[in-house]
Amino acid sequence: MTSKIRVPALERALAILEVLQKNQRCTISELISLTGLPRSSVYVLVDDMVKLRLLRQNSDKTVQLWMKLISLGNSAANSLDLKELISPYLERLITTIDCLAINFGIMDDDKAFYVLKRTSPNTGMKVLSREGAEISLVHTALGKCLLAYQDSVLRERLVKNLDYTQATANSISNPESLRKELANIRYRGFAYDNGEQGLEIRCVAVPVFDLDNHLLGAISIVGTINKFSADRLPNIVEKLKLCSQQVTQGLML
């Protein structure tokens, strides 16, 4: 639970911004109705936020989010060091699961990339993933997880144009199979790679969201078919999901 806000006007202004984030454009009457705030407060706050270029007053009497928020948002995004934020959680997670490596990846436009990799100190096997490398959206749990949570229009455009050359006999080989797998990922909340890029390797991946439920990236854990047996997978998935939740909660600190 958050602490009590000592300046109520800030909380009221945020309520207005959040309504506009969801609805894009609103009249003053709609803002009053959707926020439940006093009419006088909404008029004063909107007027001041327009003067500060946080909002724009349109000719049709509606208001919308405006340029100063874009500038502030870009600055916040640029200053968010995902490596620094997520690394401690991966360091802790890798000590709790008998695995080969843990990765964190993101989508950038229409491609996915490894941002962070941690290799288990207890393994002698080499894991091919490396920071900065592109992630397969077809053959990896991490890539499929990232693709599953993209906007439906972007997701479909990518699915139609991906390379479906099979890496192993277990690899997804066509767009329709990938569509079904992506739907399953969204339903169960995690992605699974059963020897689709290497027959001896199994991977599990979960999405990571920010406080507004926007996708930040995904965490995957890599193991062998022996270490990631069917009876162990539920426990691995739960630990991954808990790690993802902790990353999201960490954004509040």
C-alpha positions, -999 to +999 in steps of 0.1 A: +000+000+000+013+034-009+018+061+017-008+089+021-001+117-004+005+150+015-005+172-015-040+162-026-038+183-058-010+160-071-032+129-066-061+147-083-039+157-112-026+122-116-062+109-117-070+132-146-038+121-165-047+085-160-082+090-173-068+107-204-042+080-208-070+054-210-096+075-230-073+097-251-097+127-253-123+138-228-145+169-222-143+185-188-177+170-179-164+135-188-133+141-167-155+151-137-176+120-142-147+095-147-125+109-119-152+116-094-134+149-085-151+182-077-160+203-107-140+233-094-109+212-089-110+197-124-114+231-140-085+246-121-062+216-126-069+213-163-063+250-168-030+249-151-019+217-168-027+233-202-005+262-193+023+238-184+019+220-217+010+188-199-024+189-216-038+204-248-072+221-251-088+212-285-112+232-306-140+207-298-137+214-261-119+181-253-085+179-237-057+154-243-022+145-230+004+168-246+040+174-255+056+180-220+044+145-210+061+131-240+094+148-232+092+137-195+083+101-205+112+099-230+136+111-203+122+086-178+126+058-203+161+068-213+172+069-177+157+035-168+187+011-168+170-023-172+203-041-166+208-024-133+172-029-123+168-066-132+203-080-126+199-085-088+167-105-093+184-128-118+214-132-095+190-144-068+169-166-091+199-185-105+209-197-070+174-213-065+172-234-097+195-261-111+199-245-145+224-235-172+216-198-176+191-171-171+183-144-197+164-112-199+153-100-234+133-072-249+115-064-282+128-034-302+105-026-331+101-060-349+131-078-334+140-093-300+174-090-283+192-104-253+198-076-228+212-096-198+226-131-193+237-149-162+254-183-165+252-208-136+285-213-119+277-249-116+275-258-153+302-268-177+279-265-207+282-235-231+249-216-237+249-198-270+228-168-260+249-136-255+240-101-246+231-080-276+224-109-299+191-113-317+166-138-303+146-162-325+109-154-323+101-189-335+126-213-318+131-199-283+108-196-252+121-161-247+113-150-282+079-166-283+071-150-249+080-115-261+061-120-294+030-133-276+025-101-257+029-077-286+001-057-300-021-080-322-015-061-354+023-061-350+022-097-338+003-109-369+026-090-392+056-106-377+041-141-377+035-139-414+071-130-422+093-150-398+117-176-409+103-211-402+133-231-411+134-258-385+164-259-361+154-293-348+126-318-354+107-302-325+108-267-340+076-248-350+075-250-388+046-227-399+027-196-390-005-214-379+013-235-354+030-204-340-003-186-337-017-214-316+014-215-295+013-177-289-024-180-278-014-208-254+014-186-239-010-158-233-035-182-217-011-199-193+012-170-187+045-186-197+064-199-228+081-232-232+108-245-256+111-282-257+143-288-276+132-265-305+166-249-309+187-277-295+174-311-287+191-314-253+178-280-241+146-269-225+137-233-217+109-216-198+101-178-201+077-154-185+067-118-193+078-089-172+054-059-170+057-024-157+033-008-131+009+001-159+009-035-172+030-026-203+055-052-214+090-045-203+106-077-215+108-114-205+129-136-184+139-171-195+157-199-177+177-225-196+182-261-186+188-296-200+160-321-207+171-340-176+171-311-152+139-296-166+119-328-165+081-326-166+077-331-128+101-301-121+086-277-146+057-264-124+081-254-097+104-237-122+075-218-137+063-206-103+098-193-094+100-175-127+066-158-122+076-148-087+108-132-100+088-113-127+064-100-100+093-089-079+108-070-108+075-051-113+072-044-076+108-031-076+098-003-100+079+012-071+110+016-050 
